[in-house]
């Protein structure tokens, strides 16, 4: 896969605006471990290899286990996530897949049980931000920074 263009170089103003929103999200007070799960889960749903590599590496550096990251695709069945994380992951999926039924009331009510109003708005901003990054990376074919591995033939 070849990149289509360098979006940052082509439009530095967009990058500056996006990093401003990302900076807010990073400092909003939500747990950094939760924010990384949000980034990974949204990137899984969107199929963004660039962001998946980046955020699994970031999460690992912050102490997240590979086991939990591997289980994000099956978070409903996996017993390794807290009730707060589960509520956040439900919210992530509803917002990322918004065309599949908008945000159901039960998902909202579960999120409100675990997040204050400010936290829920901040969590939503985190989902919006990673979805925007995913879309930029996918649209312009950002190349994931993977370590070369030997591939069996």
Buried (B, 14 or more C-beta within 10 A) or exposed (E): EEEEEEBBEEEEEEBEEBBEBBEEBEEBEBEEBBBBBBBBBBBBBBEBBBBBBBBBBBBEEEEBEEEBBEBBEEBEEBEEBEEBBBBBBBBBBBBBBEEEEEBEEEBBEBBBEBBEEEBBEBBBBBBBBBBBBBEBBBEBEBEEEEEEEEEEE
